[in-house]
Amino acid sequence: MPSALSKSFALILSLAAAAAHAETRVNAAHFAPFAAPASATAVSINVNGAQVLTGVVFDQVSGYLALSGPGVAPGSTQVDVYAPPGAATPAISGTFDLAADTDYTVAAIGNGTKQPLALLPLVDDNAPPAAGNVKLRVVHAAPFAQNLADTAVSVRTEAGDVVAGLSNVAFGQASGYFELPAGTYDLKIATPDGATKLIDPAPVTLAAGTVATLFAVGDGSTLPLGITAVFGDGSSAPLQLAPAPAANAVPAPTLGTVGIVGMATALVLVALAQRRRRGLRA
């Protein structure tokens, strides 16, 4: 998201991309739907007191930022999120003990009303999956209910089968990584019993070797629900949603047996009438 990076951070990020991955890196993600429109969610982010991101809005992800070189542990790291950018006091703060040679994602979640604003730290495993597989993780970052139990969801196929045992995932929870054969998947986020679809992404084709974390985002009121994929290289993309059925769609008429017989009878009568008229003219 080049528009969200300060000039100094853009330089740091470009240097990090060229460096070896044996270092400690952090990917900052903004999944806190606390205002509408999304432009009103702009924040700045400080690491250990220095601003590294500014103008970051909901559903944007920074890409990996290198915090230390190979073999060096950053240790206690302070992250502060300011809303709006440059506010006098942070809206969200967290201190994290970061290890050497480890990738992390730190996501801002919550909306400040139904669920509190918070930073969710995740340890990323970007090692490739087995040959022919994809490696996925699911994170529930959609604060759509005030009671935590009411945020619980299941992850299912279009046929309704539960994926990787994910039948009761509450807001703020993350699955472990799991592998699936590469291919096209039509996954849904539903209520725990599967009776109601909550988020319905369109089918997506996952190539072998893909590593991705699927974040359920939005709250369904301030900002819409959706799925954002964050990939092993630090990039991200929202998943396209399946088209919603038309509000007042009228099903196309169909002809039953009686209708077909009636139409055939009418055609016969018309033909007889035309023949009678030709006979009279003769």
Buried (B, 14 or more C-beta within 10 A) or exposed (E): BEEBBBEEBEEBBEEBEEEEEEBBBBBBBBBBBBBBEBEBBBBBBBBEEEBBBBBBBBBBBBBBBBBBEEEEBBEEBEBBBBBBBEEEEBBBBBEBEBEBBBBBBBBBBBBBBBBEBBBBBBEBBBEEBEEEBBBBBBBBBBBBBEEBEEBBBBBBEEEEEBBBEBBBBBBBBBBEBBBBEBEEBBBBBBBBEBEEEBBBBEEBEBEBBBBBBBBBBBBBBBBBBBBBBBBBEBBBEBBEBBEEEEEEEEEEEEEEEEEEEEEEEEEEEEEEEEEEEEEEEE
